[in-house]
Amino acid sequence: MRKVFDDMNGEFSARLRAHKITTRTSRTREGELTLTSRVAVVEARFSLNVLDRLHEPSFIALKRPTSEGETYIIYEVVGVRPMHFQMLGMDVAVPKVIRKEFLETIDRGWKASEETWIDVIAVPTNYRMDIDEDGLRFERSNLTPLVGSEARILSRETVKEFLCVEGGVEVGALIGFNLPLTVNIMELVRYHTGLFGFTGCGKSNLSSYLLRKSLEVIPDLSVVIFDVAGEYLIHLLDLAPRIFSTEDFGQDVQRIIDSQAVPETLEEKLDRNLIIDAIKRLVDSGKVQKITLSQPREQIAFNMGLIMQLFSGIARKREKESIQAAIAIAKLNRFTAENGYDDTTPLEEIAKDHRAKAQLEEILNEFTDSIHSMSSTVKDVQSILNVLNEGLPAEETWGDEGNVIKNAEWLASKVVIGGFSGLNIVYAPEPEVARQIVSRFIRSLLWLKKTHGVRRTVLTVLDEAQEFIPDRTRRDDFTEESNKTVEALLRQGRKYRANCWVCSQRVAHLNVNALQQLHSYFVSVLPRFYDRMVIADAFSLSYDLLDKTTDLETGEWLFVSYKATKQRNVPTFIKTPNNEEILISNLTRERRP
């Protein structure tokens, strides 16, 4: 029979003592921020085993009768307080001798006393659990628990059924349960994800691991990482990524290595020659290239629209030649209507019809004869007549990659409709340059997705996201433009399989409108109170849970997802795999004969 609850061999016995609403207020740069959350206080019989167990992440179920029968409301434990009856009456105002006697009595009471208990602080998950003949059923619910109701700890098996996606990808081990948390990795990509934590908490390590798993599972996925700090080439070196740099390395392997941040923990475990050999293979295979800020070459469409645009511009000025231009427009409108043309009709097509060509030439010549021969407009019209009679000049051959301008627009076309699926890293150490490249890349990406309807999924990863989506922007440093384009990607991209992940350590300085588009997020240590408040507000998360992140070790995360986990928006604490161990294993294996 399924073990739904863990009574810890009869040691856990508890009931709900209070249910209240707490309020926290903080001042941020945008003004005052107030958060309210529901908190349950469960009184449990004192036991050292129970106390130690509840220090680890735990879920408790509060029994609740309803009109339809009995159910359980699931709460998540955020804190425990061992209590003794005499603690309630002790104060610094009590004489020292009496305080000492109280403290000695309290100390003896922890071993065996009816005057001790544990206050268990828990917050709602907004889920209820029903137990029936078919098993367990979890549903969203805002039911309020009743004071005095029995509390039970959810067993490891129940937590697995509650949170883990069957057949999903492991993102880490649930702390306190020794249980792998499996998620739908496709949803993690599709609905945008954020990774937030202080310096050194392992953001790039975790994002690299998640990218590995995404590339393994999602066919033809194209990933583009915008790397300001130079971390991802090393973290994902075994995947042989393409790297595009604003710096000209001159194919010098040593210069490439010197530009990248190699973690100290990796240097201690990995032979440096393995890194050199792997980067040399990238250079030899042409995967290290320079990306520029050059503007794309514009292709001018020589069609009827171009002629109409020329004459309309002259007519709108209401100066000399405007009357002649207005007359020419009237003739051109009649010409297009009689021949079934429109603005998109190429001049090349008109030139093939001798009668239509002659009509158009007559209209254009009548206009040039009616204005001053030295006017610049005459030269423009004469150029159009030359195209009609001689055709367009021969274009450059674009088959040779050496002639292509390798800029942000070129990269976007390659990852959307070209052969650049897999992993692509853009190394741009100068923030202003990085913002320009990101803005142009995203604009081109969205345009290609909207106009070509390409089915390939493109995941854009913004490391040091505060450089691209700050809450305060300026035009001169390109933050205004990057903010607009990234927000557009987060708002619109999902419909076109253009997705985004953001990584940042300065949450309070990020564009909140962009943050609110994220459906999954990982939070590690954030020592600043206002950073935690911003996340709690943006993602409707209990501050009491976020407060626990200050105790997390490197590689430990608070993970919440609206889409990727089995149940929506249930916070969990996980210990994630170490990407460096995977990297070392793969590079070492490649070197073996």
ZANU-270403 format. One line per 8 residues: their letters; for each residue x, y, z of C-alpha. Coordinates in Angstrom, 2 decimals, m for minus. Example, Ala and Ser with C-alpha at 12.3 -4.5 7.8 and 13.67 -1.06 7.14 Angstrom:
2
AS> 12.30:m4.50:7.80  13.67:m1.06:7.14
//
This chain:
593
MRKVFDDM> 0.00:0.00:0.00  1.17:3.51:m0.85  2.72:5.48:2.01  1.05:8.90:1.71  2.35:10.40:4.96  5.55:10.12:6.96  4.73:10.00:10.69  8.40:9.42:11.56
NGEFSARL> 7.59:6.22:13.45  4.88:7.95:15.42  7.06:10.88:16.56  5.28:13.53:14.49  2.00:14.66:16.00  0.80:18.17:15.20  m2.21:20.45:14.79  m2.80:23.89:13.32
RAHKITTR> m2.69:26.52:16.06  m3.02:29.71:14.03  m3.50:31.01:10.50  m2.69:34.63:9.83  m1.80:37.17:7.16  1.58:38.90:7.40  2.65:42.12:5.71  6.15:43.28:4.76
TSRTREGE> 7.04:46.70:3.39  10.21:47.86:1.69  11.33:50.98:m0.14  12.81:50.47:m3.60  13.93:52.90:m6.28  10.43:52.74:m7.75  8.69:53.50:m4.45  7.22:51.56:m1.56
LTLTSRVA> 6.64:47.84:m2.03  4.20:45.96:0.21  3.81:42.18:0.25  1.15:40.17:2.03  1.24:36.43:2.55  m0.68:33.77:4.42  1.20:31.94:7.16  0.20:28.86:9.15
VVEARFSL> 1.60:28.09:12.60  1.46:24.37:13.38  2.16:23.14:16.90  4.03:19.81:16.90  5.00:17.56:19.78  8.65:18.15:20.64  11.13:15.63:19.30  14.73:16.16:18.32
NVLDRLHE> 14.22:13.90:15.30  11.22:15.94:14.18  13.06:19.22:14.80  16.04:18.09:12.74  13.81:16.74:9.96  11.81:19.94:9.63  14.96:22.02:9.26  15.15:20.43:5.80
PSFIALKR> 12.56:21.43:3.15  9.27:19.67:3.91  5.61:19.67:2.89  2.80:19.21:5.39  m0.86:18.42:4.75  m3.59:20.00:6.88  m6.77:17.93:7.12  m9.82:19.89:6.02
PTSEGETY> m13.46:18.77:5.97  m15.49:20.12:3.04  m19.07:19.77:1.83  m17.80:17.13:m0.62  m15.80:15.13:1.90  m12.38:15.19:3.48  m9.36:16.74:1.78  m5.85:17.89:2.67
IIYEVVGV> m4.44:21.38:2.07  m0.71:21.29:1.25  1.62:23.78:2.92  5.38:24.17:2.62  7.51:24.48:5.77  9.64:27.64:5.89  10.82:27.63:9.51  10.74:25.89:12.90
RPMHFQML> 10.99:27.25:16.45  11.55:24.93:19.45  9.43:26.29:22.31  9.28:25.83:26.08  6.43:27.10:28.26  8.76:29.10:30.50  10.20:30.94:27.48  6.91:32.84:27.23
GMDVAVPK> 7.34:34.54:30.59  11.06:35.20:30.43  12.29:38.71:29.67  15.47:40.71:30.20  13.55:42.63:32.88  13.51:39.45:35.00  16.38:39.42:37.54  19.47:37.56:36.37
VIRKEFLE> 19.28:34.90:39.09  15.70:34.03:38.17  16.56:34.06:34.45  19.36:31.60:35.10  16.95:29.30:36.93  14.47:29.56:34.06  17.16:28.75:31.49  18.34:25.71:33.42
TIDRGWKA> 14.75:24.47:33.69  14.26:25.02:29.95  17.50:23.18:29.17  16.39:20.13:31.18  12.95:20.30:29.56  14.19:19.57:26.01  14.95:15.98:26.97  11.57:14.99:28.38
SEETWIDV> 8.85:17.45:29.29  5.21:18.18:28.53  6.07:21.88:28.53  7.95:21.77:25.19  6.71:21.84:21.62  7.77:22.92:18.12  6.23:25.85:16.26  6.24:24.92:12.56
IAVPTNYR> 5.89:27.93:10.22  4.44:27.06:6.81  3.09:28.88:3.74  0.42:27.64:1.29  1.22:25.96:m2.03  m2.38:26.66:m3.14  m2.95:22.94:m3.75  m5.23:20.40:m2.15
MDIDEDGL> m4.74:16.64:m2.11  m7.63:14.19:m2.31  m7.15:10.51:m1.49  m9.46:8.04:m3.21  m9.46:4.49:m4.54  m7.62:5.53:m7.70  m4.79:7.12:m5.76  m3.87:10.75:m5.14
RFERSNLT> m5.40:13.72:m6.91  m3.90:17.22:m6.70  m5.89:20.34:m7.59  m5.45:24.09:m7.29  m7.30:25.40:m4.24  m7.56:28.49:m2.05  m9.27:26.71:0.84  m8.50:28.16:4.27
PLVGSEAR> m7.45:25.56:6.87  m9.35:25.30:10.15  m7.56:25.93:13.44  m7.10:22.69:15.34  m6.92:20.55:12.20  m4.47:17.65:12.12  m1.17:18.12:10.28  0.78:15.34:8.52
ILSRETVK> 4.17:15.31:6.77  4.04:14.27:3.10  6.12:11.18:2.38  8.90:11.01:m0.19  6.64:8.99:m2.53  3.84:11.56:m2.29  6.22:14.46:m2.96  7.46:12.64:m6.06
EFLCVEGG> 3.91:12.22:m7.35  3.14:15.83:m6.44  6.08:17.50:m8.19  7.97:15.25:m10.61  7.10:14.97:m14.30  7.09:11.34:m15.37  9.75:10.78:m18.03  11.07:14.31:m17.52
VEVGALIG> 14.62:15.64:m17.36  16.39:15.88:m14.00  17.31:19.45:m13.03  18.48:18.62:m9.53  17.83:16.64:m6.36  15.08:17.78:m4.00  16.81:18.82:m0.79  15.42:16.92:2.18
FNLPLTVN> 14.02:14.06:0.09  17.02:12.59:m1.77  14.76:12.59:m4.80  15.55:13.74:m8.36  13.25:16.56:m9.51  12.25:15.88:m13.11  10.69:18.59:m15.28  9.43:19.14:m18.81
IMELVRYH> 12.56:20.73:m20.30  10.67:21.86:m23.40  8.40:24.00:m21.24  11.46:25.41:m19.46  12.64:26.68:m22.85  9.28:27.63:m24.35  8.00:29.82:m21.53  11.21:31.74:m20.71
TGLFGFTG> 13.37:31.21:m17.62  15.34:33.38:m15.20  18.37:32.54:m13.04  19.08:34.96:m10.21  21.80:34.85:m7.59  24.77:36.61:m6.06  28.27:36.42:m7.52  29.76:32.94:m7.20
CGKSNLSS> 26.52:31.06:m6.57  26.90:29.08:m9.83  24.55:30.79:m12.31  26.68:30.00:m15.38  27.29:26.47:m14.08  23.56:25.80:m13.76  22.58:27.47:m17.03  25.28:25.47:m18.84
YLLRKSLE> 23.89:22.24:m17.39  20.33:23.18:m18.39  21.48:24.08:m21.90  23.13:20.65:m22.24  19.89:18.94:m21.32  17.87:21.17:m23.64  20.12:20.41:m26.60  19.91:16.68:m25.84
VIPDLSVV> 16.11:16.63:m25.76  14.89:19.29:m28.22  15.62:18.40:m31.86  17.18:21.11:m34.06  17.30:23.59:m31.15  19.45:26.64:m31.83  20.97:28.37:m28.79  22.57:31.83:m28.90
IFDVAGEY> 24.35:32.93:m25.70  25.31:36.59:m25.33  28.29:36.34:m23.01  29.70:39.56:m21.56  31.90:37.95:m18.91  33.46:35.21:m21.07  32.24:32.20:m19.08  30.31:29.95:m21.43
LIHLLDLA> 32.95:28.89:m23.94  34.80:27.02:m21.19  31.66:25.68:m19.48  30.39:24.18:m22.76  33.69:23.51:m24.52  33.03:19.78:m24.97  29.95:20.60:m27.09  32.19:22.28:m29.71
PRIFSTED> 30.24:25.55:m29.87  30.58:28.21:m32.54  31.99:31.38:m31.01  31.50:34.85:m32.47  33.57:37.58:m30.87  33.65:41.34:m31.19  37.37:40.99:m30.41  39.70:39.92:m33.22
FGQDVQRI> 41.62:36.93:m31.87  43.50:36.39:m35.11  42.92:32.63:m34.64  45.35:32.76:m31.70  44.41:29.95:m29.29  46.24:31.52:m26.35  44.47:34.87:m26.81  41.12:33.08:m26.84
IDSQAVPE> 41.92:31.26:m23.59  43.18:34.46:m21.94  39.89:36.22:m22.77  37.78:33.59:m21.04  37.07:33.07:m17.33  38.26:29.62:m16.28  36.82:28.66:m12.85  39.47:27.95:m10.23
TLEEKLDR> 37.73:24.71:m9.30  38.05:23.60:m12.92  41.72:24.53:m13.18  42.47:22.35:m10.16  40.83:19.27:m11.69  41.37:19.62:m15.45  44.61:19.46:m17.41  45.00:22.84:m19.14
NLIIDAIK> 46.23:21.09:m22.28  42.76:19.58:m22.69  41.31:23.09:m22.89  44.00:24.20:m25.35  43.41:21.16:m27.59  39.63:21.66:m27.60  39.90:25.35:m28.53  42.47:24.54:m31.21
RLVDSGKV> 39.96:22.14:m32.77  37.39:24.95:m32.82  39.86:27.28:m34.55  40.90:24.64:m37.10  37.27:23.88:m37.97  36.46:27.56:m38.54  34.14:27.85:m35.55  35.85:30.95:m34.13
QKITLSQP> 34.75:34.02:m36.09  34.59:37.78:m35.66  31.22:39.53:m35.53  30.97:43.22:m36.43  28.65:46.18:m35.96  28.57:46.82:m39.72  25.11:47.62:m41.02  23.52:45.09:m43.38
REQIAFNM> 23.58:45.83:m47.08  20.16:47.13:m48.07  18.52:45.60:m51.11  16.59:48.34:m52.94  13.49:47.08:m54.70  13.29:48.61:m58.20  9.55:48.52:m58.72  6.56:50.79:m59.29
GLIMQLFS> 6.50:51.59:m55.58  9.96:53.17:m55.87  8.76:55.49:m58.67  5.57:56.41:m56.81  7.60:57.10:m53.66  9.93:59.43:m55.57  7.11:61.52:m57.08  5.04:61.52:m53.87
GIARKREK> 8.00:62.95:m51.96  8.33:65.78:m54.46  4.59:66.53:m54.44  4.41:66.66:m50.63  7.06:69.39:m50.41  4.68:71.87:m52.08  7.69:73.60:m53.67  9.02:73.77:m57.23
ESIQAAIA> 8.30:70.69:m59.36  5.45:69.66:m57.01  2.72:70.44:m59.55  4.53:68.50:m62.29  5.00:65.62:m59.84  1.27:65.59:m58.96  0.41:65.40:m62.68  2.90:62.55:m63.14
IAKLNRFT> 1.36:60.67:m60.18  m2.09:60.90:m61.77  m0.69:59.47:m65.03  1.18:56.72:m63.16  m1.98:55.72:m61.28  m3.86:55.40:m64.56  m0.94:53.45:m66.06  m0.84:50.89:m63.22
AENGYDDT> m4.63:50.46:m63.22  m4.86:49.90:m67.00  m2.03:47.33:m67.00  m2.96:45.51:m63.79  0.20:46.56:m61.97  0.71:47.57:m58.32  3.50:48.97:m56.14  5.31:45.62:m56.00
TPLEEIAK> 5.53:45.14:m59.78  9.27:45.01:m60.69  10.58:47.31:m63.43  12.13:44.20:m64.94  8.64:42.79:m65.57  7.44:46.04:m67.16  10.51:46.14:m69.42  9.46:42.79:m70.94
DHRAKAQL> 6.17:44.31:m72.15  7.20:46.68:m74.96  3.88:48.57:m74.98  3.87:49.11:m71.19  7.54:50.04:m71.24  6.93:52.69:m73.88  4.00:54.13:m71.87  6.07:54.41:m68.71
EEILNEFT> 9.03:55.96:m70.55  6.68:58.55:m72.07  5.34:59.56:m68.62  8.83:59.85:m67.18  10.21:61.81:m70.16  7.26:64.24:m70.07  8.06:64.95:m66.42  11.80:65.58:m67.03
DSIHSMSS> 10.99:67.86:m69.99  8.73:69.97:m67.74  11.35:70.74:m65.08  14.78:72.37:m65.05  17.40:70.24:m66.76  19.91:70.82:m63.94  17.53:69.55:m61.23  18.73:66.56:m59.19
TVKDVQSI> 15.32:64.98:m59.79  16.20:64.64:m63.48  19.16:62.43:m62.54  16.92:60.22:m60.36  14.38:59.75:m63.14  17.16:59.13:m65.67  18.51:56.32:m63.43  15.07:54.69:m63.47
LNVLNEGL> 14.95:54.96:m67.28  18.38:53.30:m67.45  17.10:50.38:m65.37  14.11:50.04:m67.72  16.36:49.94:m70.79  19.49:48.20:m69.54  18.36:46.26:m66.47  20.03:46.16:m63.05
PAEETWGD> 23.84:45.94:m62.75  25.23:42.51:m61.98  25.15:41.77:m58.22  28.02:40.43:m56.15  28.25:36.70:m55.77  27.21:35.78:m52.25  28.15:32.14:m52.35  31.57:32.84:m50.87
EGNVIKNA> 31.32:33.26:m47.08  34.34:35.54:m47.20  32.27:38.27:m48.90  29.48:38.18:m46.31  29.22:40.87:m43.65  29.12:38.86:m40.43  26.93:41.02:m38.23  23.94:40.50:m35.93
EWLASKVV> 21.49:40.25:m38.82  23.64:37.61:m40.54  23.80:35.57:m37.33  20.01:35.78:m36.90  19.43:34.46:m40.41  21.89:31.63:m39.83  20.29:30.42:m36.60  16.74:30.75:m37.96
IGGFSGLN> 16.97:29.48:m41.54  20.63:28.56:m41.97  22.76:25.74:m40.66  23.56:27.17:m37.24  21.49:24.87:m35.06  23.15:23.76:m31.83  25.27:26.00:m29.64  26.39:29.52:m30.61
IVYAPEPE> 28.21:31.90:m28.24  28.57:35.64:m28.86  31.43:37.00:m26.77  31.06:40.79:m26.43  33.01:42.10:m23.40  32.14:45.76:m24.04  28.56:46.33:m22.73  27.66:49.10:m25.19
VARQIVSR> 28.71:46.98:m28.14  26.90:43.96:m26.68  23.66:45.95:m26.36  23.78:47.00:m30.00  24.38:43.45:m31.18  21.60:42.06:m28.96  19.12:44.71:m30.15  19.83:44.12:m33.83
FIRSLLWL> 19.91:40.34:m33.43  16.52:40.22:m31.69  14.89:42.62:m34.17  16.09:40.50:m37.07  15.18:37.26:m35.26  11.57:38.35:m34.66  11.23:39.69:m38.21  12.46:36.40:m39.70
KKTHGVRR> 10.19:34.38:m37.42  7.14:36.48:m38.29  7.75:36.59:m42.04  9.21:33.15:m42.73  7.28:31.07:m40.20  10.34:28.93:m39.49  9.66:26.03:m37.10  13.13:25.82:m35.55
TVLTVLDE> 13.23:26.82:m31.87  15.75:29.58:m31.13  16.76:30.13:m27.50  18.48:33.42:m26.67  20.43:33.45:m23.40  21.33:36.83:m21.86  24.07:36.55:m19.27  24.50:39.59:m17.00
AQEFIPDR> 20.98:40.62:m17.99  21.20:43.87:m16.02  23.33:45.16:m18.89  20.45:44.68:m21.35  17.23:45.21:m19.38  17.98:47.72:m16.60  15.08:49.49:m14.93  16.55:52.86:m15.88
TRRDDFTE> 17.60:53.43:m19.47  19.43:56.00:m21.59  19.65:56.42:m25.31  23.35:57.25:m25.45  24.50:53.94:m23.93  21.96:51.87:m25.97  20.14:50.55:m22.88  16.89:52.08:m24.12
ESNKTVEA> 17.06:50.14:m27.38  18.17:46.84:m25.83  15.42:47.14:m23.21  12.75:47.54:m25.88  13.93:44.64:m28.01  14.45:42.17:m25.15  11.04:43.02:m23.72  9.54:42.48:m27.19
LLRQGRKY> 11.23:39.07:m27.38  9.88:38.08:m23.97  6.37:39.29:m24.82  6.05:38.00:m28.38  8.73:35.37:m28.89  6.93:32.33:m27.50  4.35:32.42:m30.32  7.15:32.17:m32.89
RANCWVCS> 9.42:29.67:m31.08  11.82:32.47:m30.17  12.54:32.03:m26.47  14.74:33.68:m23.88  16.61:32.94:m20.64  18.02:35.72:m18.46  20.74:35.47:m15.80  21.46:38.27:m13.35
QRVAHLNV> 22.75:39.09:m9.87  21.11:42.54:m9.61  17.39:41.77:m9.64  16.22:45.05:m8.13  17.77:46.94:m11.06  16.03:44.92:m13.78  13.03:45.90:m15.91  10.09:44.46:m13.94
NALQQLHS> 7.92:44.26:m17.09  10.49:41.89:m18.57  10.75:39.86:m15.35  7.01:39.26:m15.30  7.21:37.41:m18.63  9.29:34.61:m17.08  7.41:31.42:m16.24  10.26:29.52:m14.56
YFVSVLPR> 13.00:30.82:m12.32  15.90:29.65:m10.19  16.87:31.77:m7.19  20.05:31.32:m5.16  21.67:33.52:m2.52  20.50:37.14:m2.74  21.95:38.96:0.28  20.13:42.22:m0.43
FYDRMVIA> 16.66:42.43:1.13  15.24:44.54:m1.71  16.36:42.00:m4.34  14.33:39.33:m2.57  11.36:41.68:m2.26  11.37:42.40:m6.01  11.34:38.67:m6.84  8.57:38.00:m4.33
DAFSLSYD> 6.50:40.79:m5.89  7.22:39.92:m9.54  6.45:36.21:m9.14  3.77:36.29:m6.40  6.00:34.27:m4.09  5.97:34.18:m0.30  8.81:36.27:1.10  9.28:33.73:3.91
LLDKTTDL> 10.40:31.19:1.29  12.76:33.64:m0.38  14.27:34.49:2.98  15.50:30.89:3.18  17.69:31.42:0.10  20.20:33.30:2.26  21.17:29.95:3.80  21.74:28.16:0.49
ETGEWLFV> 25.15:26.76:m0.45  26.75:26.99:m3.90  24.74:24.84:m6.30  21.56:24.99:m4.20  18.54:26.79:m5.64  14.95:27.71:m5.01  13.13:26.61:m8.18  9.62:27.63:m9.17
SYKATKQR> 7.84:27.06:m12.48  4.39:27.79:m13.83  4.78:25.28:m16.65  7.77:22.93:m16.37  6.87:21.11:m13.13  3.95:18.76:m12.64  2.11:21.28:m10.46  2.04:24.97:m11.17
NVPTFIKT> 4.06:27.46:m9.12  5.10:25.20:m6.23  8.49:26.36:m4.81  11.09:23.64:m4.27  14.67:23.65:m3.00  17.08:21.66:m5.14  20.76:20.75:m5.34  21.75:20.94:m9.01
PNNEEILI> 24.33:18.75:m10.80  27.82:20.20:m11.28  28.37:21.06:m14.94  32.15:21.02:m14.41  32.11:17.29:m13.64  30.30:16.60:m16.93  32.76:18.82:m18.81  35.81:17.10:m17.30
SNLTRERR> 34.40:13.66:m18.03  33.65:14.49:m21.67  36.96:16.23:m22.42  38.93:13.42:m20.78  37.01:10.82:m22.78  37.72:12.67:m26.05  41.46:12.59:m25.36  41.61:8.86:m24.85
P> 42.93:6.93:m27.88
//
